[in-house]
Amino acid sequence: MGKPVLIDFYAEWCGPCKMQTPILEKLKEKMGDSIEVRKLDVDQHMKEATEYRVSVVPTLVIEKDGKVVRRLEGVTGAAELEQILSALITE
């Protein structure tokens, strides 16, 4: 089983995205190599944003073994993200 992957769809011009970034950085620091965090700028990665049906930024997509297990739109707190990801690590 692979580790969970959190994909952060964001935009440089997005205010809430700027709030989400430090939350994700602290989360990655705390959870280390047990998770993977990817950041995709929707303006530069329109193909991926379309494939994942992203219409709001920030949108966080959490995958496990190549399957989307959770989508979160808007700023999401570290505690909620840690709870979701921790459950996926132990699967």
C-alpha positions as CSV (number, residue, x, y, z in Angstrom):
1,M,0.0,0.0,0.0
2,G,1.2,3.4,-0.9
3,K,1.2,6.5,1.2
4,P,-1.5,9.1,1.0
5,V,-1.0,11.9,-1.5
6,L,-2.5,15.3,-0.8
7,I,-2.8,17.5,-3.9
8,D,-3.2,21.2,-3.3
9,F,-4.9,23.0,-6.2
10,Y,-4.2,26.7,-5.7
11,A,-3.6,29.9,-7.6
12,E,-1.1,32.7,-6.9
13,W,-3.8,35.3,-6.9
14,C,-6.0,33.4,-4.3
15,G,-6.1,34.9,-0.8
16,P,-7.4,31.8,0.9
17,C,-4.7,29.7,-0.9
18,K,-2.1,31.8,0.9
19,M,-3.7,30.9,4.2
20,Q,-3.7,27.2,3.3
21,T,0.0,27.0,2.3
22,P,1.5,27.4,5.9
23,I,-1.0,24.9,7.2
24,L,0.2,22.3,4.7
25,E,3.8,23.1,5.4
26,K,3.4,22.5,9.1
27,L,1.4,19.3,8.4
28,K,4.1,17.9,6.1
29,E,6.8,18.8,8.7
30,K,4.8,17.0,11.4
31,M,3.8,13.9,9.3
32,G,7.1,13.7,7.4
33,D,7.6,10.9,4.8
34,S,4.3,9.2,5.8
35,I,2.5,11.5,3.3
36,E,3.3,13.2,0.0
37,V,2.2,16.8,-0.6
38,R,1.9,18.1,-4.2
39,K,1.0,21.7,-5.1
40,L,-0.5,22.4,-8.5
41,D,-1.2,26.0,-9.7
42,V,-4.5,25.8,-11.6
43,D,-3.4,28.5,-14.0
44,Q,-0.3,26.5,-15.0
45,H,-1.9,23.0,-14.7
46,M,-5.3,23.5,-16.3
47,K,-5.4,20.0,-17.7
48,E,-5.0,18.4,-14.2
49,A,-7.5,20.9,-12.7
50,T,-10.0,19.9,-15.3
51,E,-9.4,16.2,-14.8
52,Y,-10.0,16.6,-11.1
53,R,-13.0,18.9,-11.7
54,V,-11.5,21.8,-9.7
55,S,-13.8,24.8,-9.7
56,V,-12.8,26.4,-6.4
57,V,-9.4,27.2,-5.0
58,P,-8.0,26.1,-2.8
59,T,-9.2,22.5,-3.4
60,L,-7.4,19.7,-1.6
61,V,-7.6,16.2,-3.2
62,I,-6.4,13.3,-1.1
63,E,-5.5,10.1,-2.9
64,K,-4.6,6.6,-1.7
65,D,-3.2,4.0,-4.1
66,G,-4.2,6.2,-7.1
67,K,-7.8,6.6,-6.0
68,V,-9.4,9.8,-4.8
69,V,-10.6,9.3,-1.3
70,R,-11.5,12.8,-0.2
71,R,-12.0,16.3,-1.7
72,L,-12.0,19.4,0.4
73,E,-12.8,22.9,-0.9
74,G,-11.7,26.0,0.9
75,V,-9.2,26.4,3.7
76,T,-8.9,23.3,5.7
77,G,-7.3,23.2,9.2
78,A,-4.3,21.1,10.1
79,A,-6.1,19.0,12.7
80,E,-8.8,17.8,10.2
81,L,-6.2,17.0,7.6
82,E,-4.0,15.2,10.0
83,Q,-7.0,13.1,11.2
84,I,-8.0,12.2,7.6
85,L,-4.4,11.4,6.5
86,S,-3.5,9.4,9.7
87,A,-6.5,7.1,9.1
88,L,-5.2,6.4,5.6
89,I,-1.7,5.7,6.8
90,T,-2.8,2.9,9.1
91,E,-5.0,1.2,6.4
